[in-house]
């Protein structure tokens, strides 16, 4: 845990809260469907740009986030939810093929 904290302090992670304004979790305004997509892609890109030794650990957070966003979207915007799912499902297919199928 200490290594991860040191990595975040020394990287672009300080910009992460600005990149991922997830304030809607705390009774803030709901983001648009495009904002969900943008936030997911920014986090994925952040993970892709971290040191290789941390990428596998950080990628474990992407799948639950992917599912959370999909379920949140599907409850309100079915077409956009399925477009999001189809666009990003291959990123998780290797490790979660049974669930995705």
Biopython code that builds the backbone (N, CA, C, O; Angstrom):
import numpy as np
from Bio.PDB.StructureBuilder import StructureBuilder

atoms = [
    (1, "UNK", "N", (0.827, -1.188, 0.000)),
    (1, "UNK", "CA", (0.000, 0.000, 0.000)),
    (1, "UNK", "C", (0.876, 1.258, 0.000)),
    (1, "UNK", "O", (0.552, 2.243, -0.664)),
    (2, "UNK", "N", (1.965, 1.221, 0.734)),
    (2, "UNK", "CA", (2.844, 2.383, 0.813)),
    (2, "UNK", "C", (3.447, 2.674, -0.560)),
    (2, "UNK", "O", (3.541, 3.834, -0.960)),
    (3, "UNK", "N", (3.863, 1.615, -1.295)),
    (3, "UNK", "CA", (4.425, 1.809, -2.631)),
    (3, "UNK", "C", (3.418, 2.479, -3.549)),
    (3, "UNK", "O", (3.776, 3.364, -4.326)),
    (4, "UNK", "N", (2.156, 2.060, -3.465)),
    (4, "UNK", "CA", (1.111, 2.637, -4.302)),
    (4, "UNK", "C", (0.907, 4.108, -3.962)),
    (4, "UNK", "O", (0.754, 4.938, -4.859)),
    (5, "UNK", "N", (0.904, 4.436, -2.670)),
    (5, "UNK", "CA", (0.752, 5.831, -2.254)),
    (5, "UNK", "C", (1.910, 6.679, -2.768)),
    (5, "UNK", "O", (1.711, 7.805, -3.222)),
    (6, "UNK", "N", (3.129, 6.128, -2.692)),
    (6, "UNK", "CA", (4.294, 6.847, -3.204)),
    (6, "UNK", "C", (4.182, 7.065, -4.702)),
    (6, "UNK", "O", (4.526, 8.133, -5.209)),
    (7, "UNK", "N", (3.701, 6.051, -5.410)),
    (7, "UNK", "CA", (3.511, 6.168, -6.857)),
    (7, "UNK", "C", (2.525, 7.287, -7.174)),
    (7, "UNK", "O", (2.771, 8.097, -8.068)),
    (8, "UNK", "N", (1.432, 7.334, -6.459)),
    (8, "UNK", "CA", (0.420, 8.363, -6.715)),
    (8, "UNK", "C", (0.962, 9.753, -6.429)),
    (8, "UNK", "O", (0.669, 10.698, -7.162)),
    (9, "UNK", "N", (1.740, 9.883, -5.380)),
    (9, "UNK", "CA", (2.312, 11.190, -5.059)),
    (9, "UNK", "C", (3.287, 11.654, -6.137)),
    (9, "UNK", "O", (3.367, 12.850, -6.420)),
    (10, "UNK", "N", (4.023, 10.734, -6.738)),
    (10, "UNK", "CA", (5.041, 11.102, -7.703)),
    (10, "UNK", "C", (4.583, 11.068, -9.146)),
    (10, "UNK", "O", (5.400, 11.241, -10.051)),
    (11, "UNK", "N", (3.303, 10.851, -9.384)),
    (11, "UNK", "CA", (2.824, 10.727, -10.763)),
    (11, "UNK", "C", (1.803, 11.804, -11.079)),
    (11, "UNK", "O", (1.641, 12.779, -10.345)),
    (12, "UNK", "N", (1.133, 11.599, -12.176)),
    (12, "UNK", "CA", (0.062, 12.508, -12.580)),
    (12, "UNK", "C", (-1.223, 12.242, -11.810)),
    (12, "UNK", "O", (-2.260, 12.828, -12.120)),
    (13, "UNK", "N", (-1.171, 11.385, -10.830)),
    (13, "UNK", "CA", (-2.371, 11.025, -10.079)),
    (13, "UNK", "C", (-2.966, 12.218, -9.346)),
    (13, "UNK", "O", (-4.157, 12.229, -9.034)),
    (14, "UNK", "N", (-2.134, 13.227, -9.068)),
    (14, "UNK", "CA", (-2.671, 14.410, -8.400)),
    (14, "UNK", "C", (-3.722, 15.081, -9.272)),
    (14, "UNK", "O", (-4.583, 15.800, -8.765)),
    (15, "UNK", "N", (-3.658, 14.854, -10.570)),
    (15, "UNK", "CA", (-4.644, 15.415, -11.479)),
    (15, "UNK", "C", (-5.882, 14.538, -11.584)),
    (15, "UNK", "O", (-6.889, 14.957, -12.156)),
    (16, "UNK", "N", (-5.822, 13.326, -11.039)),
    (16, "UNK", "CA", (-6.919, 12.383, -11.173)),
    (16, "UNK", "C", (-8.244, 12.920, -10.635)),
    (16, "UNK", "O", (-9.262, 12.773, -11.311)),
    (17, "UNK", "N", (-8.281, 13.540, -9.442)),
    (17, "UNK", "CA", (-9.574, 14.060, -8.990)),
    (17, "UNK", "C", (-10.172, 15.082, -9.953)),
    (17, "UNK", "O", (-11.393, 15.157, -10.093)),
    (18, "UNK", "N", (-9.333, 15.861, -10.612)),
    (18, "UNK", "CA", (-9.836, 16.818, -11.590)),
    (18, "UNK", "C", (-10.335, 16.090, -12.830)),
    (18, "UNK", "O", (-11.295, 16.512, -13.474)),
    (19, "UNK", "N", (-9.670, 15.001, -13.147)),
    (19, "UNK", "CA", (-10.022, 14.237, -14.334)),
    (19, "UNK", "C", (-11.307, 13.463, -14.122)),
    (19, "UNK", "O", (-12.098, 13.312, -15.053)),
    (20, "UNK", "N", (-11.525, 12.977, -12.927)),
    (20, "UNK", "CA", (-12.677, 12.130, -12.629)),
    (20, "UNK", "C", (-13.568, 12.788, -11.586)),
    (20, "UNK", "O", (-13.531, 12.407, -10.416)),
    (21, "UNK", "N", (-14.350, 13.748, -11.982)),
    (21, "UNK", "CA", (-15.211, 14.417, -11.012)),
    (21, "UNK", "C", (-16.409, 13.540, -10.654)),
    (21, "UNK", "O", (-17.500, 13.706, -11.200)),
    (22, "UNK", "N", (-16.191, 12.613, -9.737)),
    (22, "UNK", "CA", (-17.238, 11.660, -9.393)),
    (22, "UNK", "C", (-18.102, 12.167, -8.240)),
    (22, "UNK", "O", (-18.582, 11.378, -7.426)),
    (23, "UNK", "N", (-18.293, 13.457, -8.174)),
    (23, "UNK", "CA", (-19.064, 14.042, -7.089)),
    (23, "UNK", "C", (-20.530, 13.631, -7.125)),
    (23, "UNK", "O", (-21.233, 13.761, -6.123)),
    (24, "UNK", "N", (-20.997, 13.137, -8.267)),
    (24, "UNK", "CA", (-22.391, 12.722, -8.345)),
    (24, "UNK", "C", (-22.698, 11.585, -7.380)),
    (24, "UNK", "O", (-23.863, 11.337, -7.071)),
    (25, "UNK", "N", (-21.670, 10.893, -6.902)),
    (25, "UNK", "CA", (-21.867, 9.815, -5.941)),
    (25, "UNK", "C", (-22.414, 10.398, -4.637)),
    (25, "UNK", "O", (-23.119, 9.709, -3.900)),
    (26, "UNK", "N", (-22.099, 11.641, -4.351)),
    (26, "UNK", "CA", (-22.514, 12.281, -3.111)),
    (26, "UNK", "C", (-23.622, 13.302, -3.365)),
    (26, "UNK", "O", (-23.484, 14.473, -3.013)),
    (27, "UNK", "N", (-24.689, 12.868, -3.959)),
    (27, "UNK", "CA", (-25.875, 13.693, -4.180)),
    (27, "UNK", "C", (-25.642, 14.892, -5.087)),
    (27, "UNK", "O", (-26.425, 15.842, -5.056)),
    (28, "UNK", "N", (-24.608, 14.873, -5.876)),
    (28, "UNK", "CA", (-24.383, 15.943, -6.841)),
    (28, "UNK", "C", (-25.206, 15.680, -8.090)),
    (28, "UNK", "O", (-25.929, 14.686, -8.156)),
    (29, "UNK", "N", (-25.105, 16.553, -9.075)),
    (29, "UNK", "CA", (-25.861, 16.344, -10.315)),
    (29, "UNK", "C", (-25.326, 15.135, -11.071)),
    (29, "UNK", "O", (-24.121, 14.884, -11.098)),
    (30, "UNK", "N", (-26.233, 14.398, -11.679)),
    (30, "UNK", "CA", (-25.852, 13.233, -12.472)),
    (30, "UNK", "C", (-25.127, 13.678, -13.728)),
    (30, "UNK", "O", (-25.576, 14.605, -14.403)),
    (31, "UNK", "N", (-24.006, 13.030, -14.055)),
    (31, "UNK", "CA", (-23.308, 13.391, -15.301)),
    (31, "UNK", "C", (-24.090, 12.904, -16.509)),
    (31, "UNK", "O", (-24.943, 12.023, -16.400)),
    (32, "UNK", "N", (-23.791, 13.482, -17.645)),
    (32, "UNK", "CA", (-24.424, 13.036, -18.883)),
    (32, "UNK", "C", (-23.832, 11.689, -19.277)),
    (32, "UNK", "O", (-22.819, 11.264, -18.722)),
    (33, "UNK", "N", (-24.461, 11.024, -20.229)),
    (33, "UNK", "CA", (-23.949, 9.726, -20.678)),
    (33, "UNK", "C", (-22.542, 9.880, -21.257)),
    (33, "UNK", "O", (-21.705, 8.992, -21.091)),
    (34, "UNK", "N", (-22.280, 10.979, -21.923)),
    (34, "UNK", "CA", (-20.944, 11.223, -22.465)),
    (34, "UNK", "C", (-19.894, 11.391, -21.377)),
    (34, "UNK", "O", (-18.739, 11.003, -21.553)),
    (35, "UNK", "N", (-20.299, 11.971, -20.254)),
    (35, "UNK", "CA", (-19.357, 12.140, -19.150)),
    (35, "UNK", "C", (-18.977, 10.803, -18.525)),
    (35, "UNK", "O", (-17.830, 10.605, -18.124)),
    (36, "UNK", "N", (-19.939, 9.883, -18.441)),
    (36, "UNK", "CA", (-19.621, 8.537, -17.954)),
    (36, "UNK", "C", (-18.527, 7.924, -18.823)),
    (36, "UNK", "O", (-17.533, 7.397, -18.323)),
    (37, "UNK", "N", (-18.733, 8.006, -20.115)),
    (37, "UNK", "CA", (-17.779, 7.447, -21.084)),
    (37, "UNK", "C", (-16.414, 8.116, -20.940)),
    (37, "UNK", "O", (-15.386, 7.440, -20.903)),
    (38, "UNK", "N", (-16.410, 9.419, -20.860)),
    (38, "UNK", "CA", (-15.164, 10.175, -20.757)),
    (38, "UNK", "C", (-14.414, 9.826, -19.473)),
    (38, "UNK", "O", (-13.199, 9.630, -19.496)),
    (39, "UNK", "N", (-15.131, 9.748, -18.360)),
    (39, "UNK", "CA", (-14.494, 9.438, -17.087)),
    (39, "UNK", "C", (-13.906, 8.028, -17.093)),
    (39, "UNK", "O", (-12.800, 7.806, -16.601)),
    (40, "UNK", "N", (-14.650, 7.086, -17.650)),
    (40, "UNK", "CA", (-14.148, 5.713, -17.724)),
    (40, "UNK", "C", (-12.878, 5.675, -18.586)),
    (40, "UNK", "O", (-11.889, 5.054, -18.195)),
    (41, "UNK", "N", (-12.894, 6.319, -19.728)),
    (41, "UNK", "CA", (-11.741, 6.311, -20.633)),
    (41, "UNK", "C", (-10.535, 7.001, -20.007)),
    (41, "UNK", "O", (-9.402, 6.558, -20.196)),
    (42, "UNK", "N", (-10.762, 8.065, -19.276)),
    (42, "UNK", "CA", (-9.641, 8.757, -18.623)),
    (42, "UNK", "C", (-9.005, 7.888, -17.547)),
    (42, "UNK", "O", (-7.781, 7.842, -17.419)),
    (43, "UNK", "N", (-9.835, 7.203, -16.780)),
    (43, "UNK", "CA", (-9.282, 6.315, -15.765)),
    (43, "UNK", "C", (-8.529, 5.160, -16.423)),
    (43, "UNK", "O", (-7.441, 4.800, -15.975)),
    (44, "UNK", "N", (-9.090, 4.583, -17.469)),
    (44, "UNK", "CA", (-8.426, 3.499, -18.195)),
    (44, "UNK", "C", (-7.085, 3.981, -18.754)),
    (44, "UNK", "O", (-6.078, 3.280, -18.654)),
    (45, "UNK", "N", (-7.076, 5.168, -19.335)),
    (45, "UNK", "CA", (-5.838, 5.722, -19.876)),
    (45, "UNK", "C", (-4.818, 5.988, -18.775)),
    (45, "UNK", "O", (-3.621, 5.779, -18.971)),
    (46, "UNK", "N", (-5.288, 6.445, -17.623)),
    (46, "UNK", "CA", (-4.401, 6.657, -16.490)),
    (46, "UNK", "C", (-3.741, 5.341, -16.079)),
    (46, "UNK", "O", (-2.532, 5.290, -15.850)),
    (47, "UNK", "N", (-4.541, 4.281, -15.988)),
    (47, "UNK", "CA", (-4.013, 2.962, -15.636)),
    (47, "UNK", "C", (-2.994, 2.513, -16.676)),
    (47, "UNK", "O", (-1.937, 1.987, -16.328)),
    (48, "UNK", "N", (-3.308, 2.719, -17.945)),
    (48, "UNK", "CA", (-2.397, 2.319, -19.017)),
    (48, "UNK", "C", (-1.066, 3.064, -18.958)),
    (48, "UNK", "O", (-0.053, 2.558, -19.441)),
    (49, "UNK", "N", (-1.059, 4.257, -18.372)),
    (49, "UNK", "CA", (0.160, 5.066, -18.327)),
    (49, "UNK", "C", (0.954, 4.901, -17.036)),
    (49, "UNK", "O", (2.017, 5.503, -16.882)),
    (50, "UNK", "N", (0.449, 4.090, -16.107)),
    (50, "UNK", "CA", (1.195, 3.886, -14.873)),
    (50, "UNK", "C", (2.329, 2.902, -15.116)),
    (50, "UNK", "O", (2.415, 2.286, -16.178)),
    (51, "UNK", "N", (3.183, 2.765, -14.140)),
    (51, "UNK", "CA", (4.276, 1.802, -14.234)),
    (51, "UNK", "C", (3.711, 0.399, -14.423)),
    (51, "UNK", "O", (2.685, 0.050, -13.840)),
    (52, "UNK", "N", (4.376, -0.385, -15.228)),
    (52, "UNK", "CA", (3.907, -1.728, -15.572)),
    (52, "UNK", "C", (3.675, -2.577, -14.329)),
    (52, "UNK", "O", (2.739, -3.376, -14.293)),
    (53, "UNK", "N", (4.506, -2.415, -13.321)),
    (53, "UNK", "CA", (4.355, -3.250, -12.128)),
    (53, "UNK", "C", (3.047, -2.962, -11.373)),
    (53, "UNK", "O", (2.607, -3.795, -10.581)),
    (54, "UNK", "N", (2.433, -1.823, -11.599)),
    (54, "UNK", "CA", (1.176, -1.474, -10.937)),
    (54, "UNK", "C", (-0.055, -1.677, -11.819)),
    (54, "UNK", "O", (-1.177, -1.683, -11.314)),
    (55, "UNK", "N", (0.137, -1.838, -13.100)),
    (55, "UNK", "CA", (-1.001, -1.890, -14.021)),
    (55, "UNK", "C", (-1.955, -3.039, -13.716)),
    (55, "UNK", "O", (-3.169, -2.834, -13.706)),
    (56, "UNK", "N", (-1.449, -4.225, -13.472)),
    (56, "UNK", "CA", (-2.332, -5.370, -13.213)),
    (56, "UNK", "C", (-3.215, -5.115, -11.997)),
    (56, "UNK", "O", (-4.410, -5.410, -12.012)),
    (57, "UNK", "N", (-2.619, -4.566, -10.948)),
    (57, "UNK", "CA", (-3.380, -4.280, -9.735)),
    (57, "UNK", "C", (-4.453, -3.219, -9.995)),
    (57, "UNK", "O", (-5.585, -3.343, -9.526)),
    (58, "UNK", "N", (-4.095, -2.195, -10.730)),
    (58, "UNK", "CA", (-5.045, -1.120, -11.009)),
    (58, "UNK", "C", (-6.147, -1.557, -11.972)),
    (58, "UNK", "O", (-7.279, -1.083, -11.879)),
    (59, "UNK", "N", (-5.820, -2.457, -12.893)),
    (59, "UNK", "CA", (-6.827, -2.932, -13.843)),
    (59, "UNK", "C", (-7.982, -3.665, -13.155)),
    (59, "UNK", "O", (-9.091, -3.725, -13.686)),
    (60, "UNK", "N", (-7.716, -4.218, -11.979)),
    (60, "UNK", "CA", (-8.789, -4.904, -11.245)),
    (60, "UNK", "C", (-9.928, -3.948, -10.890)),
    (60, "UNK", "O", (-11.060, -4.384, -10.683)),
    (61, "UNK", "N", (-9.639, -2.664, -10.819)),
    (61, "UNK", "CA", (-10.678, -1.681, -10.509)),
    (61, "UNK", "C", (-11.506, -1.307, -11.732)),
    (61, "UNK", "O", (-12.634, -0.834, -11.595)),
    (62, "UNK", "N", (-10.964, -1.512, -12.910)),
    (62, "UNK", "CA", (-11.667, -1.087, -14.117)),
    (62, "UNK", "C", (-12.908, -1.924, -14.399)),
    (62, "UNK", "O", (-13.933, -1.380, -14.811)),
    (63, "UNK", "N", (-12.837, -3.230, -14.187)),
    (63, "UNK", "CA", (-14.004, -4.068, -14.496)),
    (63, "UNK", "C", (-15.209, -3.725, -13.604)),
    (63, "UNK", "O", (-16.303, -3.529, -14.132)),
    (64, "UNK", "N", (-15.050, -3.646, -12.287)),
    (64, "UNK", "CA", (-16.208, -3.240, -11.477)),
    (64, "UNK", "C", (-16.748, -1.865, -11.863)),
    (64, "UNK", "O", (-17.960, -1.646, -11.844)),
    (65, "UNK", "N", (-15.863, -0.945, -12.209)),
    (65, "UNK", "CA", (-16.310, 0.370, -12.649)),
    (65, "UNK", "C", (-17.074, 0.270, -13.965)),
    (65, "UNK", "O", (-18.113, 0.908, -14.137)),
    (66, "UNK", "N", (-16.559, -0.531, -14.889)),
    (66, "UNK", "CA", (-17.232, -0.771, -16.168)),
    (66, "UNK", "C", (-18.657, -1.288, -15.928)),
    (66, "UNK", "O", (-19.609, -0.788, -16.528)),
    (67, "UNK", "N", (-18.798, -2.272, -15.065)),
    (67, "UNK", "CA", (-20.115, -2.840, -14.761)),
    (67, "UNK", "C", (-20.999, -1.816, -14.058)),
    (67, "UNK", "O", (-22.184, -1.700, -14.372)),
    (68, "UNK", "N", (-20.440, -1.082, -13.121)),
    (68, "UNK", "CA", (-21.215, -0.069, -12.401)),
    (68, "UNK", "C", (-21.767, 0.987, -13.365)),
    (68, "UNK", "O", (-22.941, 1.352, -13.295)),
    (69, "UNK", "N", (-20.914, 1.464, -14.254)),
    (69, "UNK", "CA", (-21.357, 2.470, -15.221)),
    (69, "UNK", "C", (-22.421, 1.887, -16.137)),
    (69, "UNK", "O", (-23.437, 2.531, -16.401)),
    (70, "UNK", "N", (-22.193, 0.673, -16.622)),
    (70, "UNK", "CA", (-23.176, 0.034, -17.501)),
    (70, "UNK", "C", (-24.532, -0.080, -16.797)),
    (70, "UNK", "O", (-25.558, 0.288, -17.369)),
    (71, "UNK", "N", (-24.542, -0.583, -15.573)),
    (71, "UNK", "CA", (-25.812, -0.753, -14.855)),
    (71, "UNK", "C", (-26.474, 0.577, -14.545)),
    (71, "UNK", "O", (-27.698, 0.692, -14.603)),
    (72, "UNK", "N", (-25.685, 1.568, -14.219)),
    (72, "UNK", "CA", (-26.249, 2.895, -13.968)),
    (72, "UNK", "C", (-26.878, 3.448, -15.246)),
    (72, "UNK", "O", (-27.975, 4.005, -15.215)),
    (73, "UNK", "N", (-26.182, 3.293, -16.358)),
    (73, "UNK", "CA", (-26.717, 3.772, -17.633)),
    (73, "UNK", "C", (-27.943, 2.991, -18.070)),
    (73, "UNK", "O", (-28.912, 3.580, -18.550)),
    (74, "UNK", "N", (-27.915, 1.676, -17.911)),
    (74, "UNK", "CA", (-29.019, 0.859, -18.399)),
    (74, "UNK", "C", (-30.321, 1.172, -17.655)),
    (74, "UNK", "O", (-31.411, 0.984, -18.195)),
    (75, "UNK", "N", (-30.200, 1.646, -16.422)),
    (75, "UNK", "CA", (-31.399, 1.995, -15.667)),
    (75, "UNK", "C", (-32.052, 3.277, -16.183)),
    (75, "UNK", "O", (-33.215, 3.550, -15.886)),
    (76, "UNK", "N", (-31.291, 4.070, -16.964)),
    (76, "UNK", "CA", (-31.822, 5.356, -17.435)),
    (76, "UNK", "C", (-31.788, 5.515, -18.953)),
    (76, "UNK", "O", (-32.704, 6.080, -19.550)),
    (77, "UNK", "N", (-30.727, 5.013, -19.564)),
    (77, "UNK", "CA", (-30.499, 5.220, -20.998)),
    (77, "UNK", "C", (-30.068, 3.899, -21.633)),
    (77, "UNK", "O", (-28.873, 3.655, -21.803)),
    (78, "UNK", "N", (-31.018, 3.057, -21.981)),
    (78, "UNK", "CA", (-30.702, 1.707, -22.460)),
    (78, "UNK", "C", (-29.817, 1.699, -23.711)),
    (78, "UNK", "O", (-28.851, 0.939, -23.771)),
    (79, "UNK", "N", (-30.123, 2.510, -24.681)),
    (79, "UNK", "CA", (-29.344, 2.509, -25.927)),
    (79, "UNK", "C", (-27.901, 2.934, -25.667)),
    (79, "UNK", "O", (-26.970, 2.318, -26.186)),
    (80, "UNK", "N", (-27.709, 3.979, -24.870)),
    (80, "UNK", "CA", (-26.372, 4.453, -24.554)),
    (80, "UNK", "C", (-25.610, 3.425, -23.713)),
    (80, "UNK", "O", (-24.400, 3.258, -23.865)),
    (81, "UNK", "N", (-26.334, 2.744, -22.830)),
    (81, "UNK", "CA", (-25.705, 1.714, -21.999)),
    (81, "UNK", "C", (-25.152, 0.591, -22.860)),
    (81, "UNK", "O", (-24.019, 0.151, -22.665)),
    (82, "UNK", "N", (-25.955, 0.124, -23.818)),
    (82, "UNK", "CA", (-25.486, -0.966, -24.670)),
    (82, "UNK", "C", (-24.359, -0.508, -25.599)),
    (82, "UNK", "O", (-23.472, -1.296, -25.926)),
    (83, "UNK", "N", (-24.387, 0.730, -26.017)),
    (83, "UNK", "CA", (-23.290, 1.251, -26.839)),
    (83, "UNK", "C", (-21.994, 1.280, -26.016)),
    (83, "UNK", "O", (-20.933, 0.902, -26.513)),
    (84, "UNK", "N", (-22.083, 1.724, -24.773)),
    (84, "UNK", "CA", (-20.929, 1.733, -23.873)),
    (84, "UNK", "C", (-20.416, 0.306, -23.663)),
    (84, "UNK", "O", (-19.214, 0.052, -23.743)),
    (85, "UNK", "N", (-21.330, -0.612, -23.396)),
    (85, "UNK", "CA", (-20.966, -2.013, -23.169)),
    (85, "UNK", "C", (-20.245, -2.598, -24.382)),
    (85, "UNK", "O", (-19.185, -3.208, -24.246)),
    (86, "UNK", "N", (-20.817, -2.411, -25.555)),
    (86, "UNK", "CA", (-20.222, -2.973, -26.779)),
    (86, "UNK", "C", (-18.857, -2.356, -27.076)),
    (86, "UNK", "O", (-17.950, -3.041, -27.547)),
    (87, "UNK", "N", (-18.718, -1.080, -26.804)),
    (87, "UNK", "CA", (-17.464, -0.392, -27.099)),
    (87, "UNK", "C", (-16.314, -0.871, -26.205)),
    (87, "UNK", "O", (-15.168, -0.937, -26.650)),
    (88, "UNK", "N", (-16.621, -1.205, -24.943)),
    (88, "UNK", "CA", (-15.561, -1.490, -23.976)),
    (88, "UNK", "C", (-15.503, -2.938, -23.498)),
    (88, "UNK", "O", (-14.620, -3.278, -22.709)),
    (89, "UNK", "N", (-16.406, -3.796, -23.944)),
    (89, "UNK", "CA", (-16.432, -5.158, -23.400)),
    (89, "UNK", "C", (-15.169, -5.954, -23.720)),
    (89, "UNK", "O", (-14.761, -6.795, -22.919)),
    (90, "UNK", "N", (-14.549, -5.713, -24.857)),
    (90, "UNK", "CA", (-13.352, -6.475, -25.215)),
    (90, "UNK", "C", (-12.166, -6.170, -24.299)),
    (90, "UNK", "O", (-11.243, -6.976, -24.181)),
    (91, "UNK", "N", (-12.195, -5.016, -23.659)),
    (91, "UNK", "CA", (-11.134, -4.667, -22.712)),
    (91, "UNK", "C", (-11.129, -5.612, -21.511)),
    (91, "UNK", "O", (-10.107, -5.762, -20.840)),
    (92, "UNK", "N", (-12.259, -6.241, -21.245)),
    (92, "UNK", "CA", (-12.418, -7.094, -20.058)),
    (92, "UNK", "C", (-12.703, -8.548, -20.409)),
    (92, "UNK", "O", (-12.825, -9.391, -19.520)),
    (93, "UNK", "N", (-12.808, -8.840, -21.687)),
    (93, "UNK", "CA", (-13.265, -10.158, -22.117)),
    (93, "UNK", "C", (-12.313, -11.278, -21.696)),
    (93, "UNK", "O", (-12.770, -12.359, -21.325)),
    (94, "UNK", "N", (-11.029, -11.046, -21.745)),
    (94, "UNK", "CA", (-10.065, -12.096, -21.422)),
    (94, "UNK", "C", (-10.266, -12.640, -20.010)),
    (94, "UNK", "O", (-10.243, -13.853, -19.803)),
    (95, "UNK", "N", (-10.461, -11.762, -19.054)),
    (95, "UNK", "CA", (-10.593, -12.193, -17.658)),
    (95, "UNK", "C", (-12.034, -12.428, -17.216)),
    (95, "UNK", "O", (-12.266, -13.086, -16.202)),
    (96, "UNK", "N", (-12.995, -11.906, -17.954)),
    (96, "UNK", "CA", (-14.394, -11.979, -17.498)),
    (96, "UNK", "C", (-15.335, -12.443, -18.622)),
    (96, "UNK", "O", (-16.474, -11.985, -18.709)),
    (97, "UNK", "N", (-14.859, -13.343, -19.470)),
    (97, "UNK", "CA", (-15.648, -13.745, -20.633)),
    (97, "UNK", "C", (-16.994, -14.369, -20.259)),
    (97, "UNK", "O", (-17.997, -14.112, -20.924)),
    (98, "UNK", "N", (-17.027, -15.179, -19.211)),
    (98, "UNK", "CA", (-18.296, -15.820, -18.827)),
    (98, "UNK", "C", (-19.324, -14.778, -18.400)),
    (98, "UNK", "O", (-20.496, -14.880, -18.761)),
    (99, "UNK", "N", (-18.898, -13.788, -17.642)),
    (99, "UNK", "CA", (-19.816, -12.753, -17.178)),
    (99, "UNK", "C", (-20.270, -11.856, -18.318)),
    (99, "UNK", "O", (-21.437, -11.474, -18.394)),
    (100, "UNK", "N", (-19.340, -11.523, -19.204)),
    (100, "UNK", "CA", (-19.666, -10.635, -20.314)),
    (100, "UNK", "C", (-20.596, -11.309, -21.318)),
    (100, "UNK", "O", (-21.494, -10.674, -21.871)),
    (101, "UNK", "N", (-20.369, -12.598, -21.547)),
    (101, "UNK", "CA", (-21.212, -13.319, -22.477)),
    (101, "UNK", "C", (-22.609, -13.437, -21.932)),
    (101, "UNK", "O", (-23.478, -14.020, -22.580)),
]
sb = StructureBuilder()
sb.init_structure("model")
sb.init_model(0)
sb.init_chain("A")
sb.init_seg("    ")
for serial, (resi, resn, name, xyz) in enumerate(atoms, 1):
    if name == "N":
        sb.init_residue(resn, " ", resi, " ")
    sb.init_atom(name, np.array(xyz, "f"), 0.0, 1.0, " ", f" {name:<3s}", serial, name[0])
structure = sb.get_structure()
